[in-house]
């Protein structure tokens, strides 16, 4: 892939720092998160038509998914190369891989835009909730196409519009209400690819064909509104923003997140957040 421009490099540096900083939060919360997200991992593996012996690329694997699910699908005769820019997140992935006694997963520390991949060397490529954060989306998609064997599958999941993703939207809306901060139109936020035409165009331009798009419901559960606020405050962009706020403002934001989460709580106090994710599949 061609050299990245300085603005993109700056963004990637900020993203890496944010992911490293929130890795402890992800380590704490991944059992809760992945219990609900497994339906997406399973669907991506199905869409990619994985089978024993396949070689699979997982971009932005984070704490190890869908790499672990793919590793089980391809078996010992297959191989999964799982890539992420954050060494702290990859350390969590390594712990999970070792705990699962999987020996067919290779972890690579790199941002997606900097990858150098052998041409036509993978049977499938996966990416769960990562493409939204790529400054050079078209470049990443071209690189994935380049790495796939002819006829190989790409399967990816992105988030829908914010109103249909309370998992992300509740904290975003609370920050807006309390601080007045509104992300710029071109911000690399979780719902950036909710307009399916953006990614579909990138896929077809890169040479992919047989593009399919489907919507999938993902329901996350938290034991209480406070637990949800803890989760949001310990991970990703929300954690990064809260860390820069005066303590009284950060406290107000947290209280607003708790109040919003209460609207999704049942009589037992359990918060159930029903979210829409969009799954793409295409062939090289």
RAMOSUL-V875495 format. One record per run of one state. SS is the DSSP state (alpha for helix, beta for strand, coil for the rest). FROM is the first residue (numbers start at 1). TO is the last residue. Records with the same first field share a line. If there is no record, write none. Layout:
BEGIN
SS: FROM-TO ; FROM-TO
END
This chain:
BEGIN
coil: 1-5 ; 22-22 ; 48-54 ; 60-66 ; 75-78 ; 85-86 ; 100-104 ; 110-111 ; 115-121 ; 129-130 ; 134-136 ; 160-161 ; 165-165 ; 180-195 ; 207-208 ; 223-224 ; 235-235 ; 244-246 ; 263-264 ; 266-270 ; 284-284
alpha: 6-21 ; 23-47 ; 67-74 ; 87-99 ; 112-114 ; 131-133 ; 137-147 ; 162-164 ; 166-179 ; 196-206 ; 225-234 ; 236-243 ; 247-262
beta: 55-59 ; 79-84 ; 105-109 ; 122-128 ; 148-159 ; 209-222 ; 265-265 ; 271-283
END
